């Protein structure tokens, strides 16, 4: 996998008075093969923060992180900080929706 995407999803479908994270962070494989993007959901983790993403990246291991050449993100500074910390050799790009 050479391209990784990240974004949050805001859950507002349930009772707003209940506790728990309302913004899970999702990681997506954006690698291309024969000109087609995989766009495969890899994982969802609770919260929208630098630590949510950085910890997930750390948990994948050195080999996984070393293969990532492009990291697409929304303009949230926490995601960019995680990329700077954990994917220093990857090129960060703004995703197509932002």
C-alpha positions in Angstrom: 0.0 0.0 0.0 1.5 3.3 -1.1 -1.3 5.9 -0.5 -3.3 6.4 2.7 -6.3 8.5 3.2 -7.8 9.8 6.5 -11.0 11.6 7.5 -13.5 11.7 10.3 -17.2 10.9 10.2 -19.5 12.7 12.5 -22.3 10.5 14.0 -25.4 12.5 14.7 -27.8 9.6 14.2 -28.5 8.7 17.8 -29.4 10.4 21.1 -27.1 13.4 21.5 -27.2 13.0 25.3 -25.4 9.7 25.2 -21.7 9.6 26.0 -18.9 8.4 23.8 -17.0 9.6 20.8 -19.1 11.0 18.0 -16.3 11.5 15.5 -14.4 8.3 14.6 -11.4 8.6 12.4 -11.3 6.4 9.3 -8.2 5.2 7.4 -8.6 4.2 3.8 -6.2 2.5 1.3 -6.0 4.9 -1.7 -3.5 2.9 -3.6 -3.8 2.5 -7.4 -3.6 -0.6 -9.4 -3.9 -0.4 -13.2 -5.1 3.2 -12.8 -7.9 2.3 -10.4 -8.1 3.4 -6.8 -8.7 0.7 -4.2 -10.6 3.0 -1.8 -10.7 0.2 0.8 -11.6 1.0 4.4 -8.8 -0.2 6.6 -10.0 0.8 10.1 -12.1 3.1 12.3 -10.8 4.4 15.6 -12.6 6.5 18.2 -12.0 10.2 18.3 -10.7 12.9 16.0 -7.2 13.9 17.2 -3.5 13.7 16.4 -3.2 10.9 18.9 -6.0 8.8 17.4 -4.2 8.8 14.0 -0.6 8.8 15.3 -1.3 5.8 17.6 -3.0 3.9 14.7 0.0 4.6 12.5 2.4 3.5 15.2 0.5 0.3 15.7 0.9 -0.7 12.0 4.7 -1.0 12.4 7.8 0.4 10.7 7.4 -1.6 7.5 3.8 -0.3 6.9 4.7 3.3 7.5 7.8 3.1 5.3 5.7 2.1 2.3 3.4 5.1 2.5 4.4 7.6 -0.2 1.2 9.8 -0.1 -1.0 10.6 2.8 -4.3 12.4 1.9 -6.1 14.3 4.7 -8.7 16.8 5.4 -7.4 20.2 6.6 -7.5 19.3 10.4 -4.1 20.2 11.9 -4.1 17.1 14.2 -4.0 14.8 11.2 -1.1 16.8 9.6 0.8 16.7 12.9 0.4 12.9 13.1 1.7 12.6 9.5 4.7 14.8 10.3 5.5 12.6 13.4 4.8 9.1 11.9 5.0 9.5 8.1 7.8 12.0 7.8 8.9 10.7 4.3 5.3 10.7 2.9 3.9 13.6 0.9 0.8 15.1 2.6 -2.0 16.2 0.2 -5.4 17.7 0.8 -8.1 15.2 -0.1 -10.4 15.8 -3.0 -13.4 16.6 -0.8 -11.8 19.6 0.8 
